[in-house]
């Protein structure tokens, strides 16, 4: 691409997704998206932008790339498709991924969709984490809530965490969840024990 073509693209008002995909590094993609798209959220490793009715997650660093790799795992999207945002497109290097955009929810909406108060949900995840690490023996009631046969959102989430060794604390924030078509979904699930050990420990 010539300098003239680059200049024209950078100064167009509309976001050009094909041009975005052609950029060679996540730092360039991030710079381009920042000037064109509305930011939905940001962390230490990724920034999420609104693109049409979708969410575009772009890595800020190698931590973000590795978290994107987790969120593009085919098995997760096949086996837990009811509780994660649908993956629409991904970069082969995992610099970015495009998913369904979920609406933000508050405590009362969480309770309605998940059929459990967020405070109770939080407490049960804490107990699950302690039990997982051998620090607590669950009561029969708590065990039924976490591992019972009702197939609740909490039970599906516990199953997801257990199968992929996710960091439990990452799911104890209301901002980790959203709503799509009257269904509660996890909007951020890239933080596993392996990612923690590689980049944060």
Buried (B, 14 or more C-beta within 10 A) or exposed (E): EEEEEEEEBEEEEEBEBEBBEEBEEBBEBBEBBEEBBEEBBEBEBBBBBBBEEBBBBBBBEEBBBBBBBBBBBEEBBEBBEEBBBEBEEBBEEBBBBBBBBBEEBEEEBBBEBBEBEBEEBBBBBBBBBBBBEEEBEBEEEBBEBBBEEEEBBBBBBBBBBBEBEBBBEBBBEBEBBBBBEEEBBBBBBBBBEEBBEEBEE
